[in-house]
């Protein structure tokens, strides 16, 4: 079973420059590979495969000017072009109205690269020909790391590591089930009547986003101030997205063992109660029995 672990990278100035150079080089390789495929078919009706371009890259790497990037990273744009072309022909064969021929990539439309079998340590990830980069994440890596994707997110760098954590857990009989309906007025409604409110994070951040949009519109194209305004707008959207994501991975508690689903605050209250009872030396079973006896007495009175 595969699972992805995401980390925030903390490269130093030298490592950041190297990552930017890798993106720039891979973008040029992507555009060149796409141009070669297009010209070969347009001029000679010849189809070029991923293996053909891979062999050409091997020949180019005889020149030290091309060999400063790890081979696996340099093949990543070739794999992307191959997937894009296959998807294009699949849409053509299906008879879709909009088939969408693969586009050339500018600096603002090429933000990531990948490589296989990454070396992941406790607080760092090793990128070939770049070195160990400090990494911070919420969960430690489990299993065997198989693939790593490094992405530039504005001024931040994110690494997503795909790991093989072994066989999937055995299926267990359902001991408790609940239905979840995703709505508009409420974020979700459970079959037991629990409603999870929709906080409408985009609406809460719309004033800030609108302000950053107006600032971006006043900047001259190609200027440094426009790049700064673009980054400020990106962070405004990212803030709303993070708030939405945090409200969703944190408001519902799902137990992987017994299948219990309930509100996060409700579950926290139960844990606090059990902790207080254990501190007093009272078990939860005894407390529940005493509570039932007390409610019975009140109903009799």
N, C-alpha and C positions, 0 to 999 in steps of 0.2 A: 504494500500500500504506500502511495506517495503522499507526502505532506510538504507544504511550503512554509518556510520560516523567513520572516522579513526583518531586516536590520537597517539601522541608520548608520551610514559610514561617516567617519571623521578623518578624511584625508588631510595631510599637511599640504603646504603650498606646492611642493615638488610633485607629490602624488596627484594633486588636483590638476596640475598642468599636464601630467601624463594621461590622466583619464580624458581630458579634453582633446588631446592629440589623438587618442585611440578613436574617439567618436568621430573626429574630423576625417581620419584616414578611412574608417569603415564606411562613412557616408560617401566618400569618393569612390570606394570600391563598389558600393551598392549602385551608384549612378552609372559607373563604367560598365558593370555587368549587365544592367538593364539596357543601356545603350547598345552594347554588343549584341544582345539577343534581338533587339528591335531591328538593327541594321542588317543582321544576318538574314532575317526573314524577309525584310523589305527589299533588299537588293538581290539576294541569291535564293530566296525561299528555302533557307537552311535553318533547321531547328538545333539550338544549342542546349545541351543538358547541364545539369549541375556538375556531373563528373567531368565534362569537358572544361568547364571554367575552373574546377578544382585543380586539374592538371596544369592549366595555364598559370594559376596562382603559384603552384609548386615551382614552375620555371622562373617566374618573377622573383621568387624568394631567394634565388641564387645571388641576386644583387643585395648587398647589405642594407641598401636604402629601403628595401621592402621587408627585411627580416627582423626589424627591431620590435615588431609586434608578434606575440605568440601566434602560432599557426592556427590553433583552434579558434582564437578570437577573430583572426583575419578571415576565416571561413564563414563566420556568422552572417555577414551581409550576403554571401552567395546563397546560403540556405534561405534567407529571407526572400531574395529575388525568385528562387525556385518555387517557394510556397505561393508567392504573389502571382506568378505566371500560371501555376496549376489552378489556383482559385479563379483566375480570369477565364481560362479555357473551360473550367467547369460551369461557370455562369453562362458562357456562350453556348455550351452544349445544352444547358437547361432551357435556353430560349428566353432568358430574362431580358427585360427591356433596357435596364441599365446594367451593363456588364462591368464598367469601370476598369480601364486599362491601368496597370501599375504606374504610379507617378514618381517623378524624380524627387529626391529628398533635399530640402534646404536645411540649414543649421537649426531652424526652429521646428523641423519635423523629423528629426532623427536624434533620439535621446537615450538609447540603450544599446548594450552589447551583451553577449552571453558566451560562456565557456563551460566545458564539462569537467567533472571530477574536481571540484574546488577543495582547497585545503582550508578547513575551518577550525580555528582554535577558540579558546574560551572567550576572548574579547577582541578577536581580530579575524579577518578573512584575507587570505593570500591571493592576489591577482597576478597572473603570470607577467613577468617583466615589469611589474610595478612595485611589488613587495607587499608586506603585511600592512593592512589598513585597519585602524581601530574601528570596531563595530559595537553598536549598542542595540539591544533588542529586548523584548519582553520575555521571550522563551529561549531556553538553551536548545541547541540542535540535537535532535535524536536520530538514530539510525545512520545510514551511509549517505553522504552528500553526493548527488549525481549531477546536478546542474546548478549554475549560478547565473543570474541575470542582474547586471548593474545598470541602474537607471539614473539619469540626471533629472531631478525634479526641481526646476528653478536653480537655486543655489545649493540645494541639498543633493546628496547622493544616497540612493537606496539600493540595498542588495537583497534579492530574493533567492533563497537557497532551497532547492527541491531535494528532499531526502526520501530514501526508501526505508521506512520504519518497520518493515517486515510484513508478515501476513496480516490480513484484516482480522479483527476480533470475531470470535464466534457469535453467531446470532443467538440472542436470548429471547425467551418467550416474553411477550408484552405483559407487564404487571400493572401498568397504568398508562392510559392513553388520553390524549387531549387534542382537540382540533384547533387550528389557528387560522383565522380569517384576516387577511390584510386588507384594510379599508382606507378611506380617504379622511373621514372625520376623526377616526382613531387610527393609530399606527397598526394595532392588531387587537383582535378580540378572541379570547380563548373560549372553548366550549363550556368551561365551568363558570362563565360570566365575567371573568377578569378582563378589564379593558386597559390597554396600554396607550396612553395619550400620544398624539402626534404633536411634537414640539415645533414643527415647521421651522427648522433651522435656517433654511434659505430665506424665508421671510424675515427672520430675526437679523440676518446679516445683509439684507438687501440694500439698506441705506449705505453701508460701507462699500458694498460692491458697486453700487451706482456712482458713488463718489470717485472711486478709483477708475471707473470707466470714463467719467468726464475728464479726469486728469489725463488719461491716456489719449483721449481724442484731441487734446490741445498740444500734444508734443509733436515735433517734427519727425517725419519718418527717417529712420536711419541714425538718429541722434542717440547719444548716451542717456539723455533724460527720458527718451521713449523706452529704452531698455529697462531703466529703473522703474518707470511707471507700469510697464508690463509685468515686472516681477512683483510689484505691490498688488496688482490686480490678481495675479496668480495666488498670492498668499491669502488674499481675502476669500477667494473661492475655496482654497485648501482648508481654511479655518472652518468654513461652513461644513465641508465634507467630513472633516475630523470630528466635529461636534455630532454630526449625524451618526457616524460610525461608532463613536464611543457610547452614544445613547442606546444604540441597538445592541454589541458584544458584552454590555454591562447591565441592562434592565431586566433580562430574563435569565433565571438560573435553570440549567438543564443538567441533571445528574446522569452521567454516562453509565452508572451501575444499575440503578433502580428505575430510571426513566422518569423521575419526578420533574415536573415543570411548574414553576411558580415565579412570582415576581422577585427580583433581586432584593428589594427592601424587605419583603415578607420573609425571605429565607434568612436575611441578616438578623431580623428580629427573633426568629426561632433559635439561631445560633447563640445570640446574646442571652436569651432566656436559659438555654441549656448550660451555658458557661456559668451563669449566676447560680443555678441550682447545684451544679457540680462543686462550686466553691463552698456552698453551704452543706455539702454532703447529702444532698437529696437527689435521687435518681429521677429521670424524666418520667418513668412509668409510675412511680409513687405520686409525683406531683400531678400527673394526669388523672389518676384515680381519685386523689383528694379533691381535685377541681370538679370531677363528675359528681362526687358525693355532695359537695357544697351546692352545686346547681340543682341537684335533686331535692335537697332540703329546702332551698328557696322556692322551688315549684310547689312543694307540699304546703309550705306556709301560705 
